[in-house]
């Protein structure tokens, strides 16, 4: 799950991003994380906390929960450069290491190079439909 989806989930309970976040512990899919990704989630969410209507404590609690239910991965090699945005490389590296079938993001164009690794790029809504969590 890309940071764009994480922030959208924190910003509104109405969208597919929030529905994805609230379903990460139901066994329909595995959320894969790495230390760099969790640190990015934390940095961006805390920078946006006031706009999101959250405290830093709220964000810490949510991150603790994600770290409890997600599958952690250590990235021991780099696939760089594969993407146009160097900031997204860590997500691709995590997806390759975890043998993920998809990266969930709102920034599909930023992950154009992921197809060479057999990784699909999906928005939250289509992903939830694919796994039977949306009609």
Secondary structure, 3 states (H helix, E strand, C coil): CCHHHHHHHHHCCCCHHHHHHHCCCCCCCCCEECHHHHHHHHHHHHHCHHHHCCCHHHHHHHHHHHHHHCEECCCCCCCCCCCCCHHHHHHHHHHHHCCCCEEECCCHHHHHHHHHHCCEEECHHHHHHHCCCCC
